[in-house]
Amino acid sequence: MIMNKHLLTAAILGASLNLASGQAAAAMTAEEVARLSADLTPVGAIRAGNADGSIPEWTGGLTTPPAGFDREQGYPNPFADEEPLMVITAANMDQYADRLTEGHKAMLARFPDSYRIPVYPTHRTAVIPAEEHEIIRSESPTVELAPGGNGLVNFNQTNVPFPIPKEGIEVIWNHLTRYRASGYRDYPTEAVVQGNGSFTPVVRERRLTMAAAMDDAEDNRLFYYWNKALEPTSVAGSQLLVHEPINHISEQRLAWRYNPGARRVLRAPEVGYDSPPITSDGLRTNDSTDMFNGAPDKYNWELVGKQEMLIPYNTYQLADKGLAYTDIIGAGHINQDLTRYELHRVWVVEATLKDGERHIYSKRRFYIDEDSWSIALAEDYDGRGELWRVEEAHQIHYYDQLVPAHHLEAVYDLQSNRYIAYNLQNEEPVVEFGPQGSVGDYSPAVLRRRGR
């Protein structure tokens, strides 16, 4: 049986601290580094399975595409023959309460007739290239947090700076720097979904290049990012450019927008924190893109511990290129019959707004997959301390590229009864992994040329 009422102890690998003191954690010891080829995986996850076998041992991840694979046609589900072990509904959720987040409990209660959680066997598919493992081993012992955790010091190119995290902010930095194959180009679609299920898709072209993959990257750069709206015509041609720093103390995020009506490029300091993306209708914040991004300085970050939880995982059916967006998007939530949830160990990190800081979320709780360092679930609380929004990231492992990545993210607003789904790509070209240009391709002047 995959389900029992055992909750993995919240004991963690190191002391649980927050960053109110602003003290940097000690660097990894040689003994800790040695664990990355012993009881831990190369990225710091527990190599062994759990006590009852419902979470298996990590044996290297999924590295072989299925027979007949053609990536231009999408990624076939390697587990298509599996049936759910169980389906959790509002009627039986109390039996599985210790494996459900508060967000999932709220969604089940809000939509008792339609929201369900189909639970499948767990597969630890996530893996990144072996050369990245060596970078983690060599670089992570010297990486440190900048004062207050608002940046990294001695960081070069590792995708897991803290494989054995001792503070909540270290887990978040692992998410921010996680492996993305040096960059990608894709066509994410965003849909603001009204209470009756109606929506208008917004399609973009998006490019990201990690600075470590560039020969000419500027100092203090984590990545370069650009997107352009392609449709509908009301927003087509608008562009956004971001230069993301590694250390937010020495330099804040640089951002520019291109307005096709005015044909002007303007600095966009508002792109960050709790400002809403222009096409989101206020249903998500800029810093909730990719579940969390940007400077972490507004919050104190507490490492709650590691737990066994049901999270979206290996949701290849939801990424099927044969689906239309109308097959996925419905009233209240996406089509849960297309989803897949598995039992995985996650790091639980709670962010509490610092005294004197302002953000629409007073508290946020994140659930981060131990194998990919990707945030799988998040809960957002309003100023009264009430649960406001529930976020899910549906992930697949791109087995030919060795990249675990989100292919759909959803933010459910419990107060307005609306939601936003973004990163949909079923009707768009398949994602292209690898560096997407040089620094010159991410200059503000390029926005003007691409606008023409």
C-alpha positions as a printed Julia matrix, in Angstrom:
452×3 Matrix{Float64}:
   0.0    0.0     0.0
   1.34   3.4    -0.94
  -0.75   5.21    1.62
  -0.52   4.98    5.34
  -0.74   7.6     8.05
   2.95   7.75    8.72
   4.45  11.22    8.35
   8.17  11.33    7.85
   9.81  12.92   10.83
  10.56  16.61   10.47
  14.15  15.97   11.52
  16.42  17.48    8.89
  20.0   17.28    7.77
  21.29  20.08    9.95
  19.81  22.73   12.21
  16.59  24.47   11.22
  17.13  28.21   11.3
  15.72  31.38    9.84
  17.56  34.36    8.48
  16.36  36.99   10.9
  19.89  37.1    12.26
  21.43  37.37    8.8
  24.2   34.96    9.77
  25.73  32.87    7.01
  25.71  29.1     7.31
  28.94  27.15    7.49
  30.29  25.72    4.23
  29.99  22.0     3.52
  32.57  19.75    5.1
  34.52  17.07    3.27
  32.44  14.47    5.09
  29.23  16.06    3.81
  30.54  16.17    0.25
  31.37  12.46    0.5
  27.72  11.73    1.3
  26.77  12.83   -2.25
  28.15   9.53   -3.51
  27.04   7.47   -0.53
  23.7    7.75    1.3
  22.65  10.84   -0.66
  22.16  11.27   -4.4
  24.51  13.59   -6.34
  22.07  16.49   -5.75
  21.53  15.81   -2.04
  18.32  13.75   -1.92
  18.02  10.67    0.27
  19.11   7.81   -1.95
  17.15   5.11   -0.11
  13.44   4.53   -0.33
  11.13   4.93    2.62
  10.29   2.33    5.24
   7.28   0.75    3.52
   8.65   0.99   -0.02
   6.0    3.41   -1.28
   8.89   5.76   -2.15
  11.51   3.68   -3.99
  15.27   4.0    -3.94
  16.77   6.49   -6.41
  18.63   4.39   -8.97
  19.74   7.03  -11.46
  16.52   8.5   -12.77
  14.88   8.12  -16.18
  17.49   8.44  -18.94
  16.11   6.4   -21.84
  13.31   7.65  -24.13
  10.61   5.11  -25.02
  10.73   3.25  -28.32
   9.74   5.39  -31.31
  10.31   8.65  -29.45
  10.17  11.79  -31.62
  10.56  14.88  -29.47
   8.86  17.11  -32.04
   5.7   15.14  -31.3
   6.05  15.63  -27.56
   7.02  13.33  -24.71
   5.13  10.01  -24.55
   4.09   8.86  -21.1
   6.46   6.07  -20.0
   3.89   5.02  -17.4
   0.81   5.05  -19.62
  -0.18   1.52  -18.61
  -0.44   2.37  -14.91
  -3.74   2.84  -13.13
  -4.26   5.02  -10.02
  -3.67   3.25   -6.74
  -6.45   5.41   -5.33
  -8.33   8.61   -6.0
  -8.61  11.07   -3.13
 -11.82  13.06   -2.98
 -13.57  15.3    -0.46
 -15.36  12.19    0.82
 -12.23  10.22    1.76
  -9.55  12.89    2.22
  -9.53  12.5     6.02
  -7.95   9.06    5.55
  -4.95  10.65    3.83
  -4.76  13.95    5.68
  -1.12  13.53    6.71
  -0.04  13.28    3.05
  -2.08  16.28    1.87
  -1.13  19.94    2.04
  -3.53  22.48    3.5
  -3.93  23.8    -0.02
  -5.07  20.44   -1.36
  -7.49  20.03    1.53
  -8.94  23.46    0.74
  -9.35  22.6    -2.95
 -11.06  19.31   -2.15
 -13.44  21.09    0.21
 -14.14  23.92   -2.24
 -14.87  21.62   -5.21
 -16.15  18.38   -3.66
 -17.83  17.16   -6.84
 -15.0   17.73   -9.31
 -11.58  18.19   -7.69
  -9.82  14.9    -7.08
  -6.28  13.69   -6.58
  -5.41  10.53   -8.53
  -2.48   8.82   -6.81
  -0.12   6.67   -8.87
   3.0    4.61   -8.05
   6.04   6.75   -7.31
   8.82   6.95   -9.88
  11.97   8.92   -9.06
  12.64   9.97  -12.64
  14.58  13.19  -12.01
  18.25  13.23  -12.96
  20.63  15.77  -14.45
  23.84  15.15  -16.48
  26.81  13.59  -14.7
  29.06  16.58  -15.43
  26.64  18.7   -13.38
  27.12  16.3   -10.46
  30.84  16.98  -10.53
  30.25  20.74  -10.49
  28.05  20.36   -7.42
  30.73  18.37   -5.61
  33.48  20.82   -6.45
  31.7   24.15   -6.03
  29.12  23.68   -3.26
  31.72  23.53   -0.45
  32.68  27.15   -1.12
  29.3   28.76   -1.84
  27.93  30.93    0.96
  24.9   33.09    1.51
  25.24  36.83    1.22
  24.18  38.76    4.36
  20.51  38.12    5.08
  20.43  35.37    2.45
  19.75  37.91   -0.3
  22.32  36.53   -2.7
  25.14  34.05   -3.16
  28.87  34.5    -2.63
  31.54  32.39   -4.38
  28.88  31.15   -6.79
  29.96  30.27  -10.3
  27.81  27.72  -12.1
  26.58  24.99   -9.77
  22.88  24.24   -9.99
  22.7   23.02   -6.38
  24.71  25.38   -4.18
  23.42  23.77   -0.95
  22.92  20.01   -1.45
  22.69  19.56    2.33
  20.67  22.63    3.33
  20.69  23.88    6.88
  18.38  26.88    6.42
  15.15  27.46    4.57
  16.68  30.1     2.33
  19.28  27.6     1.12
  16.49  25.34   -0.14
  14.97  28.3    -1.99
  18.31  29.13   -3.61
  18.55  25.52   -4.78
  15.22  26.06   -6.53
  16.32  29.38   -8.02
  19.56  27.95   -9.45
  18.35  24.45  -10.36
  19.42  22.8   -13.62
  17.74  24.14  -16.77
  20.09  22.8   -19.47
  21.84  26.2   -19.71
  18.61  27.72  -20.99
  15.55  27.16  -23.14
  13.25  28.6   -25.78
   9.53  27.84  -25.68
   6.04  29.19  -26.29
   4.17  29.27  -22.96
   0.45  29.96  -22.97
  -1.36  31.71  -20.13
  -5.09  31.53  -19.41
  -7.05  33.58  -16.88
 -10.02  31.34  -16.15
 -13.31  32.84  -15.04
 -15.74  31.15  -12.69
 -17.68  29.63  -15.59
 -14.52  28.2   -17.18
 -14.2   30.77  -19.98
 -10.73  32.03  -20.93
  -8.72  33.76  -23.63
  -5.26  32.26  -24.17
  -2.21  34.54  -24.24
   0.65  32.98  -26.22
   4.26  34.13  -25.86
   7.68  33.3   -27.15
  10.13  33.0   -24.25
  13.89  32.63  -24.04
  16.19  32.16  -21.05
  19.95  31.68  -20.92
  21.88  30.94  -17.76
  24.81  33.34  -17.45
  27.19  30.46  -16.72
  26.63  29.23  -20.29
  27.78  32.54  -21.81
  31.37  33.51  -22.56
  30.54  37.22  -22.35
  28.18  37.3   -19.36
  28.34  40.37  -17.15
  29.37  40.12  -13.53
  26.71  39.19  -10.98
  24.31  37.57  -13.45
  22.33  34.42  -12.81
  20.35  34.44  -16.06
  19.01  36.57  -18.91
  15.32  36.35  -19.8
  13.11  37.67  -22.62
   9.54  37.14  -23.71
   7.24  38.55  -26.39
   3.44  38.27  -26.55
   2.3   36.77  -29.86
  -1.47  36.71  -29.38
  -4.19  37.91  -28.87
  -3.87  41.13  -30.83
  -4.67  43.24  -27.75
  -1.24  42.43  -26.26
   0.7   41.15  -29.3
   4.14  42.7   -29.63
   4.64  43.63  -25.99
   7.98  42.43  -24.65
   9.76  41.97  -21.33
  13.51  41.73  -20.72
  15.13  40.76  -17.4
  18.75  40.6   -16.22
  18.68  38.58  -13.01
  21.46  39.1   -10.43
  23.09  36.46   -8.27
  23.61  38.86   -5.39
  20.6   41.12   -4.85
  22.48  43.17   -2.27
  24.97  44.63   -4.71
  22.47  45.02   -7.53
  18.71  44.77   -7.96
  16.96  43.05  -10.86
  17.15  44.98  -14.12
  14.02  44.87  -16.27
  12.71  46.64  -19.38
   9.41  46.61  -21.26
   8.66  47.33  -24.9
   5.29  48.91  -25.65
   4.33  48.25  -29.29
   1.84  51.15  -29.35
   4.38  53.74  -28.25
   7.33  51.84  -29.8
   9.36  52.67  -26.74
  11.61  50.69  -24.42
  11.19  51.68  -20.78
  12.78  50.51  -17.57
  10.38  48.34  -15.56
  11.39  48.38  -11.89
   7.91  47.09  -10.99
   8.67  43.63  -12.42
   9.17  41.77   -9.17
   7.76  41.0    -5.74
   3.96  41.26   -5.54
   3.24  43.33   -8.65
   1.03  41.32  -11.02
   2.14  40.38  -14.55
   0.22  42.52  -17.0
  -1.87  39.67  -18.45
  -2.6   37.87  -15.17
  -5.68  39.93  -14.19
  -4.15  40.19  -10.72
  -4.34  36.42  -10.08
  -0.65  35.91   -9.48
   2.39  37.95   -8.55
   5.61  38.43  -10.48
   7.53  36.57   -7.79
   5.24  33.53   -8.07
   6.3   32.86  -11.67
   8.15  29.53  -11.59
   6.49  29.17   -8.15
   9.06  31.61   -6.69
  11.66  33.84   -8.26
  13.61  37.0    -7.54
  14.96  38.58   -4.37
  14.01  36.74   -1.16
  14.65  39.7     1.14
  11.06  40.44    2.18
  10.68  37.22    4.16
  12.16  35.25    6.99
  12.64  31.7     5.75
  12.11  28.79    8.14
  13.14  25.25    7.29
  10.22  23.24    8.66
  11.72  19.9     7.67
  11.35  17.07    5.2
   8.04  15.25    4.8
   6.41  12.62    2.61
   3.68  14.38    0.63
   1.54  13.83   -2.46
   2.7   16.2    -5.19
   2.11  16.54   -8.96
   4.75  14.39  -10.64
   5.4   12.71  -13.99
   2.24  14.29  -15.39
   2.96  13.28  -18.98
  -0.72  12.83  -19.74
  -1.34  16.5   -18.97
   1.49  17.45  -21.37
   0.14  15.34  -24.26
   0.4   17.2   -27.59
  -2.9   15.66  -28.6
  -4.77  17.75  -26.06
  -6.33  21.12  -26.75
  -6.38  23.76  -24.04
 -10.15  23.32  -23.83
  -9.5   19.7   -22.8
  -7.38  20.89  -19.88
  -9.09  24.03  -18.6
 -12.43  23.87  -16.85
 -14.51  25.76  -14.33
 -12.85  26.02  -10.93
  -9.69  24.07  -11.78
  -7.93  22.17  -14.53
  -9.16  18.74  -15.59
  -7.97  16.59  -12.7
  -8.54  13.4   -14.69
  -5.42  14.35  -16.66
  -3.25  14.85  -13.58
  -0.96  12.5   -11.72
   0.2   12.69   -8.1
   2.89  10.62   -6.46
   4.3   10.26   -2.97
   7.66  12.02   -2.72
   9.86  13.49   -0.02
   9.75  17.25   -0.04
  11.5   20.0     1.86
   8.91  22.23    3.55
   9.9   25.89    3.81
   7.76  28.6     5.35
   8.25  32.28    4.51
   6.92  34.9     6.95
   6.85  38.56    5.99
   9.45  40.59    7.86
   8.41  43.44   10.14
   8.27  46.67    8.16
   8.12  44.95    4.76
   5.12  45.02    2.43
   3.76  42.17    0.3
   0.23  40.97   -0.4
   1.2   37.56    1.02
   1.88  37.64    4.76
   3.0   34.02    4.75
   3.89  31.45    2.11
   4.58  27.75    2.42
   6.59  25.91   -0.22
   7.0   22.18   -0.88
  10.22  21.43   -2.78
  10.92  18.06   -4.4
  14.12  16.56   -3.01
  15.19  15.04   -6.35
  14.81  18.07   -8.64
  14.91  21.0    -6.15
  11.8   22.28   -7.91
   8.91  23.8    -5.97
   5.94  21.51   -6.55
   3.29  23.18   -4.37
   2.82  26.5    -2.61
   0.26  28.13   -0.32
  -0.21  31.89   -0.06
  -1.82  33.61    2.95
  -3.37  37.07    3.04
  -2.79  39.82    5.6
  -5.34  38.28    7.96
  -3.48  34.98    7.95
  -6.18  33.25    5.85
  -5.28  30.84    3.07
  -5.8   32.84   -0.13
  -4.2   31.05   -3.05
  -3.08  27.52   -3.82
  -0.31  26.94   -6.37
   0.59  23.74   -8.2
   3.45  22.98  -10.59
   2.93  19.95  -12.82
   6.3   18.51  -13.79
   7.66  15.99  -16.25
  11.19  14.74  -16.76
  12.46  15.53  -20.27
  14.23  12.2   -20.48
  16.21  12.89  -23.66
  17.63  16.12  -22.22
  17.86  15.05  -18.54
  15.87  18.11  -17.45
  13.07  17.94  -14.86
  10.82  20.94  -15.59
   7.34  22.38  -15.12
   4.98  22.16  -18.05
   1.95  23.72  -16.36
   1.57  25.93  -13.31
  -1.76  26.91  -11.8
  -2.72  29.45   -9.15
  -6.16  28.93   -7.61
  -7.7   31.97   -5.92
  -9.98  30.69   -3.15
 -11.5   34.12   -2.58
 -12.48  35.07   -6.14
 -13.24  31.52   -7.35
 -11.06  32.12  -10.41
  -7.66  30.76  -11.36
  -4.81  31.21  -13.77
  -3.03  28.46  -15.66
   0.25  29.25  -17.38
   3.15  27.52  -19.07
   0.67  25.48  -21.13
   2.36  24.27  -24.33
   0.18  21.48  -25.71
  -0.76  23.45  -28.85
   2.69  25.06  -29.29
   6.09  23.86  -30.57
   8.05  21.64  -28.21
  10.52  23.34  -25.87
  14.09  23.76  -27.16
  16.78  23.33  -24.5
  20.23  24.89  -24.55
  21.71  28.41  -24.51
  19.62  30.95  -26.37
  22.15  33.51  -27.48
  24.8   35.83  -26.08
  24.55  38.92  -23.9
  23.98  41.05  -26.99
  20.78  39.15  -27.69
  19.45  40.33  -24.32
  20.19  44.05  -24.66
  17.4   46.66  -24.42
  18.17  47.72  -28.0
  17.11  44.26  -29.19
  13.58  44.9   -27.92
  13.17  47.74  -30.38
  14.42  45.66  -33.3
  12.22  42.7   -32.41
   9.3   45.08  -32.02
   9.68  46.14  -35.64
